[in-house]
Amino acid sequence: MRYMHGRGANVVACDLNAEEGIALVAELGERAMFAKLDVTSDEEAAAVIAQVVAKFGTVHVCINCAGVAAPSKIIERDGNATSLDAYRRTIDINLVGTFNMLSKCAAQMAKNDLENGEERGVLINVASGAAYEGQIGQAAYASSKNGVIGLNLPAARELGRYGVRVNAIAPGLFGTPMVMSFDQKVIDSLIESCEAPKRVGRMEEFAHACAFLIENAYINGETLRVDAATRLKAR
């Protein structure tokens, strides 16, 4: 958000954490807005889009980053099947939430005037390297992120007629609040799986990848891996 704002864009942060969202907007000042949002809520998503349009007039770009990681094995240590509720929550947030915001933003983008005679908007959905190499205990997370990748082509094919492009980014190990909440031993183990550079990705590197997908009008229906050649092992 800081990266895009620094490049002159109007930016909107949507999150459940109102305290941090409000603080970020206060830091950025003009051309920034915060909206509290549960991405799984049909009503809240529609209300937020209306707020954004009321403030900035339109929506040109949506970067869907909302996600949770809830590690659990398919068969628990006691021999019982894992909780279906836990699996469903991950799918609801990571996949259904992504579709919810994608569809509502696309409908708004379709109302925009064409830019350069061909574009009205860009959608970027955040997948994960786990979509390709899901580790043991990541059944819910990996399948939700694989579903995000699966949205790319059908969405790009359908929305192309409106001048809306759809791509995804499959990031590796980035210093997000979710990742940094892991035990340090887990983080160190993940860093070890990075080929080069052997470190946690910087958020400006992720933001730069988003800007690249926004600016290059000929990339559509694709997933960009941004992961230092990381390939996750089974455990």
C-alpha positions in Angstrom: 0.0 0.0 0.0 2.8 2.4 0.8 4.5 1.5 -2.5 1.4 2.2 -4.6 0.7 5.4 -2.6 4.2 6.6 -3.2 3.7 6.1 -6.9 0.7 8.5 -6.8 -2.2 6.1 -6.5 -5.3 6.4 -4.4 -5.2 3.5 -2.0 -7.7 1.6 0.2 -6.7 -0.8 2.9 -9.4 -3.4 3.8 -8.9 -5.5 6.9 -10.4 -6.7 10.1 -7.7 -5.0 12.1 -9.1 -1.5 12.3 -6.5 -0.1 14.7 -3.6 -0.9 12.3 -5.6 0.1 9.2 -6.5 3.5 10.7 -2.9 4.1 11.8 -1.6 3.3 8.3 -4.0 5.7 6.7 -3.1 8.4 9.2 0.6 7.9 8.2 -0.1 8.1 4.5 -2.5 11.1 4.7 -4.2 12.2 1.6 -5.3 9.6 -1.1 -5.6 6.9 1.5 -8.7 5.2 3.0 -9.3 2.4 5.5 -12.4 0.2 5.5 -13.0 -2.6 8.0 -14.0 -5.7 6.0 -14.7 -9.4 6.4 -14.0 -10.7 2.9 -16.4 -13.6 3.3 -19.4 -11.2 3.8 -21.4 -10.5 0.7 -22.9 -7.4 2.3 -19.7 -6.0 3.7 -17.9 -6.3 0.4 -20.6 -4.5 -1.4 -20.7 -1.8 1.2 -17.0 -1.2 1.0 -17.0 -1.0 -2.8 -19.7 1.7 -2.5 -17.6 3.6 0.1 -14.6 3.5 -2.2 -16.6 4.8 -5.2 -18.1 7.5 -3.1 -14.6 8.7 -2.0 -12.5 8.1 -5.1 -15.1 7.8 -7.9 -14.1 4.4 -9.2 -12.1 1.2 -8.7 -9.2 0.4 -11.1 -7.1 -2.2 -9.3 -7.9 -4.8 -6.7 -5.1 -6.8 -5.0 -6.7 -9.7 -3.0 -4.3 -10.4 -0.1 -6.7 -11.6 2.6 -5.7 -15.1 3.9 -5.2 -17.4 6.8 -2.9 -20.3 7.4 -4.4 -22.9 9.8 -2.1 -25.9 9.8 -3.8 -29.2 10.5 -3.3 -32.8 9.4 -6.1 -34.7 7.7 -5.9 -37.3 10.4 -5.2 -35.9 13.8 -2.9 -37.5 16.4 -5.9 -39.1 18.1 -6.7 -41.0 14.9 -9.8 -38.9 14.1 -10.5 -36.9 11.0 -9.6 -33.2 11.3 -12.4 -30.7 11.9 -14.4 -29.8 8.8 -15.0 -26.4 10.3 -11.3 -25.6 10.4 -10.9 -26.7 6.7 -14.1 -24.7 5.7 -12.9 -21.5 7.4 -9.6 -21.6 5.4 -11.4 -22.1 2.2 -14.0 -19.4 3.0 -11.4 -16.8 3.6 -8.7 -17.7 1.1 -10.8 -18.8 -1.8 -14.4 -17.7 -1.4 -13.3 -14.3 0.0 -11.0 -13.8 -3.0 -13.9 -14.6 -5.4 -16.2 -12.3 -3.4 -13.9 -9.3 -3.9 -12.9 -10.2 -7.4 -16.5 -10.4 -8.6 -17.6 -7.2 -6.9 -14.6 -5.2 -8.0 -14.9 -6.5 -11.6 -18.6 -5.4 -11.7 -17.5 -1.9 -10.7 -14.5 -1.9 -13.0 -16.8 -2.8 -16.0 -18.4 0.7 -15.6 -15.1 2.5 -16.1 -14.1 4.3 -19.3 -11.6 2.5 -21.4 -8.0 3.4 -20.9 -5.8 3.3 -24.0 -8.8 1.9 -25.8 -8.5 -1.5 -24.1 -8.5 -1.6 -20.3 -10.9 -0.8 -17.5 -9.3 -2.6 -14.5 -6.8 -5.1 -13.2 -7.4 -7.9 -10.6 -4.5 -9.5 -8.8 -5.2 -12.5 -6.5 -2.6 -13.7 -4.0 -1.9 -17.5 -4.2 1.1 -19.2 -2.7 4.0 -21.5 -3.5 2.1 -24.0 -1.3 -0.5 -24.2 -4.2 2.2 -26.2 -6.1 4.2 -27.8 -3.2 1.9 -28.0 -0.3 3.5 -29.4 2.8 2.2 -32.0 5.2 -0.4 -30.2 7.4 -1.3 -27.7 4.6 -4.2 -29.5 3.0 -6.6 -26.7 3.6 -4.2 -23.8 2.8 -2.7 -25.5 -0.3 -6.0 -26.4 -1.8 -7.4 -22.9 -1.1 -4.5 -21.3 -2.9 -4.6 -23.8 -5.7 -8.2 -22.7 -6.1 -7.1 -19.1 -6.4 -4.8 -20.1 -9.3 -7.7 -21.9 -10.8 -9.7 -18.7 -10.9 -7.2 -17.0 -13.3 -8.0 -18.4 -16.7 -11.8 -18.6 -16.5 -12.0 -15.2 -14.9 -9.6 -13.7 -17.5 -11.6 -15.2 -20.3 -14.9 -14.0 -19.0 -13.8 -10.5 -18.0 -11.7 -9.8 -21.0 -14.7 -8.5 -22.9 -15.1 -5.8 -20.2 -11.4 -4.8 -20.4 -10.6 -6.3 -17.1 -7.4 -8.5 -16.6 -6.9 -11.2 -14.0 -3.6 -12.5 -12.8 -2.2 -14.1 -9.6 1.0 -13.9 -7.6 2.3 -17.0 -5.9 4.7 -15.6 -3.3 7.3 -17.5 -1.4 8.4 -16.5 2.1 7.6 -12.9 2.7 7.7 -10.9 5.9 3.9 -10.7 6.3 2.3 -10.5 9.8 1.1 -14.1 9.2 4.6 -15.4 8.4 6.3 -13.5 11.2 3.8 -14.9 13.7 5.4 -18.4 13.1 7.9 -19.9 15.5 11.4 -18.7 14.6 12.5 -22.3 14.1 9.7 -22.6 11.4 10.8 -19.4 9.8 14.5 -20.5 9.8 13.5 -23.8 8.2 11.5 -22.0 5.5 14.5 -19.7 4.8 16.7 -22.7 4.3 14.4 -23.9 1.5 15.0 -20.6 -0.4 17.6 -20.9 -3.1 18.7 -17.4 -3.7 18.5 -14.9 -2.1 18.4 -16.9 1.1 16.2 -14.6 3.1 12.6 -13.5 3.8 11.2 -11.5 0.8 10.8 -7.8 1.3 7.3 -6.3 1.0 8.5 -3.8 -1.6 9.5 -6.7 -3.8 6.0 -8.1 -3.6 4.6 -4.6 -4.3 6.9 -4.2 -7.3 5.6 -7.5 -8.8 2.0 -6.2 -8.4 3.0 -2.9 -10.2 4.5 -5.0 -13.0 1.3 -6.9 -13.5 -0.7 -3.7 -13.4 1.4 -1.9 -15.9 2.0 -4.8 -18.4 -1.3 -4.9 -20.4 -0.3 -8.1 -22.2 -0.1 -10.3 -19.1 -3.5 -12.0 -18.4 -4.6 -15.2 -16.9 -1.2 -16.0 -15.5 0.4 -16.8 -12.1 3.7 -15.1 -11.3 5.9 -17.0 -8.8 7.9 -14.6 -6.6 9.8 -16.9 -4.4 13.6 -16.9 -4.7 13.3 -20.3 -6.5 11.9 -21.8 -3.4 10.4 -25.3 -3.7 8.9 -26.6 -0.5 9.7 -30.0 0.9 7.0 -32.3 2.3 7.8 -31.2 5.8 
